[in-house]
């Protein structure tokens, strides 16, 4: 049952990554690129952790990968809301 849920989460993460990639290609906004990368990393991590049963889920590597994925989301939000310099006339 656990493997089914992990597979569903991985599939959903990869589908969301493809949707954000399409938004990025249409708009050219890096915000969508960062979200696509974050969800792609998360989906690949779920698949890898499910396949590699020898890895302990409490290892630091799992937390580091999740930190990178969530850090990308935070960076995208931070960069989007960062005030731009005013144009000189």
Helices and strands as residue ranges (DSSP letters): H 2-27, H 30-51, H 60-81
